[in-house]
Amino acid sequence: MNEGVKCSYRILASLFGIILPALSRQITQFIKYGKEKRRNGRPPLLTSYQHAGLKEYITLGENSHTARTYGDIRRFLYDEFHKNVTKKTIHSYIDYQQDFKVVQGILLESVRAFVSSSQIDVYFVDLCEIFQFDIPSRFVANIDEVGFNNFDDARELRCGQ
């Protein structure tokens, strides 16, 4: 039996400055779940196991000097835990957590603009060495700092025969 101070929900709601249905819902949940891990609001995005996996994934990338992007994290969450989340959700999650921080990367366009002439010469020497192998155009791909893209227009054409 409950032997406490007896008071109406309406008086309690006015005492705490909330509306009666909100108080009633909280009391119902407390009776149903007790003091277990029942929190208000949305459930957490990741469980502690998933959070540890994400933390390890980001740490491995940091240790190998390949910073993880929001797209990388999104693919990882989908592949490993079947969680399809938006970039905005990941951004909010990382901002909220104490284990992570976001840093701005160096813009690559400025690096391209200030390349030395000796680096350009080395690039063209390497390119000429590759051309001597007479590689068919269907094997040409674009691999740069952005990633890997197939050269979709590559096809062999025979002209003038």
C-alpha angles and dihedrals in degrees: 000000000000110000105181139107109307115223135155121254090238093059092045091050092052090045092056094037096240133119120266097246091054092052092045091052092050093050091047091052091047091052091047099044104019116201093331123126096292113141134180121251130020121347116254117279094231134025118236089260092052091045090053090050092050091047091051091048092052092044092051090052091049092049092051091048093244107120115214117240126210088257091054091050092047092052091046093052091049096045097044105032105015090240113148105198133163126246090248091055091051090048091052092046093051092046091051097048122082093211096068139052133186121229128185114245126225113270108247095207091070090049090054092049095052100046116136123245091240090059090051090050091051090049093053092046089053090046092052090051090054092049092059089070091064095224114196115246093242088070094055115112134174110239116168141129090298094058140254124326126174115235095241097185094058113121135137116254126186115208134185101021 
